[in-house]
Structure formats: structure tokens, C-alpha cells
Amino acid sequence: MTTLLLILWVFTAVFLVFVIACMPQRTRHSWFELKRRGDKVAMRREKFLDDILAMRRIISGILLVVAVIVGMVLWQVAGVVAAVVLWICVNRIASWRPIRSFSMRGYESIEPRLLSLLENTPILQRLINEEKFVPHDQRIESIEHLLHLVDGASHALTEDQRTLIRQGMYWHTAKVETIMTDIKNVTCVKHNELLGPLVLDDLHRTGFYRFPVTKGASGDVVGILDITDLLDVSIQKSSKTVEATMASDVLRIELDETLPAALQLLQKSRHHMLIVLNKDGNATGIVTLADIASSLFGKNRGEMVK
């Protein structure tokens, strides 16, 4: 009889080790991602995982009680001490990687039957009486939180996609003045200048094709010169003034206007350049379609628009 009780105590101790070592984990994917993938197996596991963990606690408690009772029968009061020592040792042993790995493989082999049991036995769920986990997607607390998640999503998003999201978060509130080119750094042409071959060649070497046209000592912008159609050799033979060639419909925008407003203005007019005005109504810079594209898509993408 003593031998049978000792075998039962040892069996209880071993079984308790593997129950404690078994620790099913929740999926790292959001509930939205699981539904998008159609992963019904993972969704089913998530639905009943709380019940399974509750059963694990109940079984662990029952095994510990059995160990205490059997220990007291075998060793009287010392059996309680043996149970306490057993509990301490069990938690230590259960944390060993080989034990945990072996225990999880055993759990995975019986998990489908365990889930079916929980699905088909509502009374068992009521007996466990565990509060159900309500699946939900991770709540985004702030723009900074979202950007943190985007920066860590290199496995799902390309660099271009991450750049578009990062810059798009602030693009709709950014002001024109944050991306404009100061008028002092812009190549402008005088309204009365002759567009001969040398002048056109100098303008072409700047790498740009549209230039603000200024008039008077104050440098008022009176037009936009597009030299695209003036680079042909036959046209260059007959020099014309800038004023005779420029487009006089100049689009202007104020410093504190937003980038979406600037883009909308360019789209409606089919222009490529806006003259930025300061509070006094004087030209203080320019904004091009390429500038706006760069602010949203990144510098390299924006340069393609130029």
C-alpha cells in the first residue's frame, strides 16, 4: 500500500510539472489580422484560451491537493512540508526549456480535442466560470503611437509606404512656408530682358524650366516664364522679350496656407508654381508641385515630378 501511495505521489509530482510547464500564449496578431487571413484555427484558440488557462489552474490545484493528502498519509505532518517543497521545485523545473518544450508539444497534440470539448460542453464553461477574453485590435493612443508601430512594421510595409504614412500624418496641417524656396534663392528674370541663345542657355543650365518674372525695383512678380518651348534652335534665332513670352496669370498663395490648399490650387489651374506672399503682400518665395510632392512622398519621389 505504501509503495502504491509513493508511486501516486511521484506521478502527481511529475504530472504537476508538465501542467505548470504548459503555458499556451496568445497570438501576436490582432483580431482584425486573424479575420483578414481567415485563420479560423487561431481565432478558435483565442476564443477559448481563457477557459484553457483556467482549467490549467484548476488541474494544478487539484494535483497539489492530492500531493498534500498523499504526503500526509505517507509522512504525516512532514507531508505538508514535502508538498510545499514540491511546489517550489515544480515551478523551477517547469521553467526549464526542454521541459516546457516537451509539455507544449503534448498540449498541442490534444488541443483540438480540448477545444471541441469546450465548444460542445457549455456546462463545462459555466462550471469554469472564467471571464471571457474580448478580442479587440490594439488601440492607437496618439499619432506618435501610430508612427512607432509603423516604424516597427518593416516586415509588412516597404520603406516608401512607411515614408508616405509618416509624412502623411502631418502633411494636411503643414504650412506653405515650411516647404517654400526663399525668393532670394530663386532664379528670376526681368520682364524686359531679351531671350537670346545665351540667356536661354544660362536658364537651361539651372536645371529648371519655369521662372518668376519680376518688374520694377520692388521685384513684383508679374508672370511666369516657361522656356520649354523656347529651346528649339529655330525659335532662338528671333530674340523676344520675356514680357512677350511669359504667362501673365500668376497664382499667389499666402504663407500660412496649408499644403492641401496649395495642391488644390495647382490642380484646379493646372499650373506648376505658386508665388508665396508675406503679410505685406510682397513675394517672399515660391512653391512648386515638386515641393509639395516631396513633402508627401519624400525627396527622391518629389524630384521626379520636377
Helices and strands as residue ranges (DSSP letters): H 2-21, H 31-37, H 40-75, H 77-94, H 97-120, H 122-128, H 143-151, H 159-171, G 176-178, E 181-182, G 183-185, E 189-190, H 197-205, E 210-215, E 220-226, G 228-230, H 233-236, H 242-245, E 252-254, H 259-269, E 273-277, E 283-288, H 289-297, H 299-305
